[in-house]
Every structure is written in C-alpha cells, then in structure tokens.
Amino acid sequence: MRLNCFLILFLTVFLSANAQVTQLKAFEIDSTNGTFKIIRIKDVKLKYLTRNAKLTDPRTVLNRVKPLSIWYNRFKPTSFWKKVNKFGLNISEVAFVNWNAGGDNSVSALASADFARNYKFRYLSWNNEAQLRYGLNAQEGRKLRKTDDQIRLSTTLSFRKDTITNWYYSVKANIRTQFSNGYKYPDRETPISRFMAPGYLFVGVGTSYIPPKDQFNLYISPATLKSTFVLDEALSNQGAFGVEPGDRVFLELGFLVTNTWETEIANNVLMSHRLNLYTDYVRSFGNIDVDWELNFNLKVNDFLNANIGTHIIFDDDIKFDEEVAEDGTVINPGVAKIQFKQLLGVGLLYSF
C-alpha cells in the first residue's frame, strides 16, 4: 500500500516538473544570416491555464458602439505653397421711372480674377501673381463703354543666406497691359491704346525685405530694364508712349522700388497697397514714374463684399492735350498729367 502511494506521488511530481520546463516554440528564427536576424512571433495556444486567467471575446459587441459626436479634421501634410484663387463680380444699377429729378438708366459691371502661387521654405522664396480686371458700363442713350481694363503678371525669385535674416537677393519680372482697345469717348473710331500698346515689361535684380508673415514686401532694384512695347502700327507711327515714330520697343535702364502691404485695419476690413516707383538713369534721372494702388475690402460674409479703391499713375512718357496741324505735323506734343481712377462697388467674391 505504501509502495503504491509512493509510486503515484513520484509520477505526479515528475509530470508536473516536465510540464513547467517544456519550452513553447513561440519564437522562431526567420533568417539564418549571422549578422542580422528576424524573429517572428507566432500565436501559441497554452497547454495549461492559470486559475486567475479570464478569457474574453476580442470581438466588440456592435450594440454597445456609439457614433462619433465630433468630426475630426483629416490630417494634412505641411505644404510650403500658399495658393490664392479669387473671382469677383461687382454690379451697380440705377433705374428711373417717371422720376421728376431726371436721370438715365445705367448698369455697370466689373469682373476680376486674382491668382497667386507663393512658395517659401528656409532660404528660398518664390512669388507668382496674376491680376485680371475688366469693366463695362451701359447707359441709356449711349453705346457700351469700358470702365476698367488690366492685365498684370509678376514673378519674384528670392534667396537668403540664412534663416534668421529677412533680406533676400531677388530677381523680379512683371508685365502689364490691357485686353481691348481704349478710346477717348465719344470718339470710337480712333483707339488711343490697344493690347500690348502699351505693354510694360520690368526685369531687374536687387534685394527684398520679406518679414515672416509675408504681409509686407519691399523690393529695391538698382538695375532694372524697362521695356515699353507699342505693337500697334498706327500708334507706333505716332510715337505714342515714348517710342520713336515707327519703332515698337523702347528700352530704359533705371532704379525701381516696389512695395506691397496687406493688413486688417478693422474687423473684416482688409487694406491692400501696391506702390511702384521708377526713374531712368539716362534720359530723365530724378523724374519718377508712379503707379500706386490702394484698396479696401469690406467683407460681409464668405461670398459678399464691398470694394473701395483708388489708382494713381504718373508716367512722363504718356502725354495729353497733343496738338496736331492739318498736314499731320505735331505743333504741341502735350504734357504728362496725373491719371486718377476711383472704384466703389458691391458684389460677389468666390475664393478657393
């Protein structure tokens, strides 16, 4: 009897010890290369479970799942490109019916489009901009007239020596012209300007001051080539816009300063300013050509806004009050005058 009990106890101890020291083959070497080994972990079913182990079903019960109450924004990787796409349409209208004070019915429309692709990262800055404007006015008793016409394209490539300074070495080019013929109303037979007549091209090298927020930009170029194009034969023969009679291109080398600034001066009131100052070294150094735009954008909502703006131009090559004799000779070439344009409109603005 004692012998039987001893044998049963011996077998129990032996089997328990054997079960504890048996190694599970949960880790198997996946590569035989001596310098690099990949170990793959496999699922192994335990042969013996402890008493405190609690088995749970990993599958989630669907009736306990609640929908998200907050929609989180998707992650977007950082982009060093800043894009601007804006389309605007301003319309003003006046109508009279049996109006004792008098007046003529009229409708005015101004369409605009602004595009920008600006890149800035560490040492490099590259700004590209396109501005398009075209406006028409229809008034009772007279033909359709143009109120605004502008094409402006510009690009600036800048490089700085470190990431601390705000001064860049820059190369800048911009071109400015118009879409359709311009007339001195009511004369509609003889155009005083056309597409690329005039057309202005500025190409120069200099330095730029660009703060981190990019709302202020100052460009100074001591060497800028100004090209004036008059591609219309009739205007070229007249020597319009400073070209010699019969020539279609007039070149100047001078000093150029440009400045742009955008800031919010009040809630939903954005001010934008653009100033170009140019003087020629050879012909008329110190005689400064001015091109200054000042605009205020009053935002009502995401689609409705109001615009108040002014545009001043003074160019010594653009003459007014020219006197011509009957035989075609020029008696008085005229004088340069300040050109002023004022804009006030309310309309739609769509940006994406």
LINJOPE-V332853 format. One record per residue. N is the residue number from 1. PHI is phi in radians with two decimals (999 if undefined). OMEGA is omega in radians with two decimals (999 if undefined). NEAR is the number of other ideal C-beta (glycine too) atoms within 12 Angstrom. Layout:
<<N:PHI:OMEGA:NEAR> <N:PHI:OMEGA:NEAR>>
This chain:
<<1:999:3.13:7> <2:-1.14:3.13:8> <3:-1.13:3.12:9> <4:-1.12:3.13:10> <5:-1.10:-3.14:11> <6:-1.15:3.12:12> <7:-1.13:3.13:13> <8:-1.12:3.13:14> <9:-1.13:-3.13:14> <10:-1.13:3.12:14> <11:-1.11:-3.14:14> <12:-1.14:3.13:14> <13:-1.13:-3.11:14> <14:-1.12:-3.13:14> <15:-1.17:3.14:15> <16:-1.14:3.13:14> <17:-1.12:3.13:12> <18:-1.13:3.13:14> <19:-1.20:-3.10:15> <20:-1.36:-3.07:13> <21:-1.61:3.11:10> <22:-1.18:-3.12:14> <23:-1.43:3.07:12> <24:-1.45:3.14:17> <25:-1.55:3.14:14> <26:-1.48:-3.12:13> <27:-2.01:3.12:15> <28:-2.16:3.13:16> <29:-1.27:-3.07:15> <30:-1.72:-3.11:13> <31:-2.46:3.14:12> <32:-1.74:3.12:10> <33:-1.21:-3.06:9> <34:-1.29:-3.10:7> <35:-1.54:-3.09:7> <36:-2.52:-3.11:10> <37:-2.21:3.04:13> <38:-1.99:-3.14:13> <39:-1.90:-3.12:13> <40:-1.82:3.14:13> <41:-1.56:-3.13:13> <42:-1.94:3.06:13> <43:-1.32:-3.13:10> <44:-2.17:3.11:13> <45:-1.48:-3.13:11> <46:-1.16:-3.14:13> <47:-1.41:3.13:12> <48:-2.24:3.13:14> <49:-1.82:3.06:10> <50:-1.28:-3.07:9> <51:-1.19:-3.09:6> <52:-1.49:-3.12:6> <53:-1.23:3.12:9> <54:-2.08:3.14:8> <55:-1.54:3.12:10> <56:-2.20:3.11:8> <57:-1.50:-3.11:7> <58:-1.20:-3.14:6> <59:-1.32:-3.10:8> <60:-1.39:3.08:10> <61:-1.28:-3.00:10> <62:-1.15:-3.09:8> <63:-1.29:3.08:6> <64:-1.73:-3.12:7> <65:-1.48:3.12:9> <66:-1.97:3.12:9> <67:-1.21:3.11:7> <68:-1.19:3.09:7> <69:-1.50:-3.13:6> <70:-2.18:3.09:6> <71:-1.59:-3.12:7> <72:-1.52:3.12:7> <73:-1.21:3.12:6> <74:-1.19:3.12:6> <75:-1.20:3.11:6> <76:-2.12:3.13:6> <77:-1.15:-3.12:7> <78:-1.14:3.11:8> <79:-2.01:3.12:12> <80:-1.63:3.07:17> <81:-1.73:3.03:17> <82:-1.98:-3.05:22> <83:-1.93:3.09:18> <84:-2.32:3.06:22> <85:-2.36:-3.11:17> <86:-2.33:3.03:29> <87:-2.18:-3.11:21> <88:-2.28:3.08:35> <89:-2.52:3.11:26> <90:-1.88:-3.11:33> <91:-2.29:3.02:21> <92:-2.22:-3.03:24> <93:-2.52:3.08:18> <94:-2.31:-3.14:18> <95:-2.31:-3.12:14> <96:-2.23:3.03:15> <97:-2.35:-3.12:8> <98:0.88:-3.10:8> <99:-1.55:-3.01:11> <100:-1.14:-3.11:7> <101:-1.29:3.11:7> <102:1.50:-3.13:10> <103:2.53:3.12:15> <104:-1.99:3.07:16> <105:-1.17:-3.12:18> <106:-2.66:3.08:22> <107:-2.38:3.11:21> <108:-2.19:3.13:27> <109:-2.41:3.12:26> <110:-2.32:3.11:32> <111:-1.83:-3.11:27> <112:-2.49:3.09:34> <113:-2.56:3.13:25> <114:-2.19:3.11:31> <115:-2.28:3.10:23> <116:-2.57:3.03:27> <117:-2.34:-3.05:22> <118:-2.04:3.13:28> <119:-2.10:3.11:22> <120:-2.61:3.10:29> <121:-2.74:3.09:17> <122:0.95:-3.01:16> <123:-1.58:-2.97:19> <124:-1.96:3.04:21> <125:-2.41:-3.12:35> <126:-2.38:-3.09:27> <127:-1.98:3.11:35> <128:-2.27:-3.07:25> <129:-2.51:3.07:33> <130:-2.38:3.12:24> <131:-2.20:-3.13:31> <132:-2.21:3.13:25> <133:-2.44:3.02:37> <134:-2.75:-3.10:23> <135:-2.33:3.14:32> <136:-2.34:3.11:25> <137:-2.34:3.08:27> <138:-2.06:-3.12:22> <139:-2.18:-3.12:23> <140:-1.08:3.10:17> <141:1.67:3.10:10> <142:-2.57:-3.06:14> <143:-1.33:-3.12:15> <144:-1.12:-3.13:19> <145:-2.25:3.11:25> <146:-1.56:3.14:28> <147:-1.96:-3.14:29> <148:-2.71:-3.10:31> <149:-2.81:-3.07:30> <150:-2.73:2.95:35> <151:-2.25:-3.13:26> <152:-2.36:3.11:33> <153:-2.17:-3.13:26> <154:-2.58:3.06:35> <155:-2.53:-3.13:25> <156:-2.42:3.10:40> <157:-1.93:-3.04:27> <158:-2.24:3.14:35> <159:-2.47:3.10:24> <160:-2.14:-3.03:24> <161:-1.41:3.10:15> <162:-2.64:-3.08:11> <163:-1.59:-3.13:15> <164:-1.66:-3.09:10> <165:-1.28:3.06:19> <166:-1.83:3.12:22> <167:-1.71:-3.09:22> <168:-2.14:2.88:34> <169:-1.51:-2.94:24> <170:-2.26:2.95:35> <171:-2.16:-3.00:27> <172:-2.24:3.06:39> <173:-2.50:3.06:29> <174:-2.58:-3.12:36> <175:-2.32:-3.10:26> <176:-2.45:3.08:35> <177:-2.76:-3.10:31> <178:-2.45:-3.07:29> <179:-1.44:-2.94:23> <180:-2.20:-3.10:24> <181:-1.16:3.03:24> <182:-1.96:-3.10:29> <183:-2.25:2.99:19> <184:-1.68:-3.02:17> <185:-1.05:0.20:19> <186:-1.51:3.12:12> <187:-1.22:3.12:13> <188:-2.04:-3.09:16> <189:-1.66:-3.05:11> <190:-1.97:3.13:19> <191:-1.28:3.09:24> <192:-1.74:3.06:27> <193:-2.80:3.12:32> <194:-2.48:3.04:27> <195:-1.12:-3.06:22> <196:1.02:3.00:27> <197:-2.58:0.16:31> <198:-1.63:2.94:35> <199:-2.30:-3.07:31> <200:-2.01:3.10:41> <201:-2.21:3.09:27> <202:-1.99:3.07:39> <203:-2.35:-3.10:27> <204:-2.77:3.08:33> <205:-2.16:-3.13:24> <206:-3.09:-3.13:29> <207:-2.31:-3.11:29> <208:-2.24:3.01:36> <209:-1.92:-3.06:26> <210:-2.22:3.09:31> <211:-1.16:-3.08:20> <212:-1.03:-3.07:14> <213:-1.41:3.06:14> <214:1.09:3.11:26> <215:-1.54:-3.14:21> <216:-2.25:-3.12:23> <217:-2.52:3.10:35> <218:-2.08:-3.12:30> <219:-2.13:-3.14:40> <220:-2.18:-3.11:25> <221:-2.23:3.07:33> <222:-1.39:-3.12:18> <223:-2.40:-3.14:21> <224:-2.26:3.09:35> <225:-1.64:3.11:28> <226:-1.84:3.11:39> <227:-1.97:3.09:31> <228:-1.87:-3.11:38> <229:-1.83:2.99:30> <230:-2.26:-3.03:35> <231:-1.51:3.07:23> <232:-1.51:-3.04:27> <233:-1.15:-3.10:17> <234:-1.14:3.13:21> <235:-1.20:3.10:32> <236:-1.15:3.12:26> <237:-1.14:3.11:17> <238:-1.38:-3.08:28> <239:1.25:-3.10:25> <240:-1.29:3.04:38> <241:1.06:3.00:38> <242:1.62:-3.14:34> <243:-1.38:3.04:29> <244:-1.26:-3.14:18> <245:-0.94:-3.12:21> <246:1.68:3.10:16> <247:-1.49:-3.12:22> <248:-2.02:3.14:27> <249:-2.38:3.08:24> <250:-2.25:-3.05:30> <251:-1.91:3.07:24> <252:-2.41:3.05:34> <253:-2.13:-3.05:23> <254:-2.74:-3.07:32> <255:-1.91:-3.07:30> <256:-2.20:3.03:40> <257:-2.26:3.08:31> <258:-2.19:3.14:38> <259:-2.55:3.02:25> <260:-2.20:-3.10:37> <261:-2.68:3.07:26> <262:-2.23:3.13:26> <263:-2.70:3.11:18> <264:-1.65:-3.07:17> <265:-1.43:3.08:18> <266:-2.70:-3.13:12> <267:-1.10:3.14:9> <268:1.12:3.06:17> <269:-2.17:-3.09:20> <270:-1.87:3.09:25> <271:-1.82:3.08:25> <272:-2.23:-3.04:31> <273:-2.35:3.10:28> <274:-2.41:-3.10:34> <275:-2.32:3.06:26> <276:-2.14:3.09:37> <277:-2.19:-3.08:28> <278:-2.44:3.03:39> <279:-2.40:-3.09:27> <280:-1.60:-3.13:26> <281:-1.29:-2.92:20> <282:-1.58:-2.97:16> <283:-1.38:-3.01:19> <284:-2.57:3.13:19> <285:-1.18:-3.07:15> <286:1.72:3.04:15> <287:-1.51:-2.93:22> <288:-1.71:2.98:22> <289:-1.49:-3.04:38> <290:-2.06:3.02:26> <291:-2.41:-2.99:33> <292:-2.28:3.07:28> <293:-2.06:3.09:32> <294:-2.37:-3.06:26> <295:-2.28:3.04:33> <296:-2.14:-3.14:27> <297:-1.88:3.14:34> <298:-1.76:-3.05:25> <299:-1.52:3.07:21> <300:-1.56:3.03:17> <301:-2.63:-3.07:12> <302:-1.19:-3.06:13> <303:-2.17:-3.06:17> <304:-2.09:3.13:21> <305:-2.64:3.09:29> <306:-2.18:-3.10:25> <307:-2.15:3.01:37> <308:-2.26:-3.07:21> <309:-2.66:3.07:30> <310:-2.35:3.12:22> <311:-2.47:-3.12:28> <312:-2.09:3.11:23> <313:-2.29:2.96:28> <314:-2.36:-3.14:24> <315:-2.32:-3.08:32> <316:-1.18:3.13:29> <317:-1.47:3.13:30> <318:-1.77:-3.04:32> <319:-1.82:3.09:23> <320:-2.21:3.10:20> <321:1.05:3.10:15> <322:-1.29:3.12:21> <323:-1.95:-3.11:15> <324:-2.16:3.12:17> <325:-1.33:-3.11:10> <326:-1.13:3.13:7> <327:-1.45:3.09:7> <328:1.71:3.13:11> <329:-1.33:-3.10:12> <330:-1.54:3.11:17> <331:-1.41:-3.13:13> <332:-2.30:-3.10:13> <333:-1.23:3.14:21> <334:1.59:-3.11:19> <335:-2.27:3.07:15> <336:-1.38:-3.14:23> <337:-2.29:3.08:16> <338:-1.31:3.07:19> <339:-1.72:-3.06:20> <340:-2.29:3.08:16> <341:-2.34:3.13:23> <342:-2.14:-3.06:18> <343:-2.26:3.03:29> <344:-2.50:-3.11:19> <345:-2.71:3.08:33> <346:-2.23:-3.10:24> <347:-2.94:-3.08:28> <348:-1.73:3.09:24> <349:-2.42:3.13:30> <350:-2.14:-3.14:19> <351:-2.28:3.12:20> <352:-2.65:999:12>>
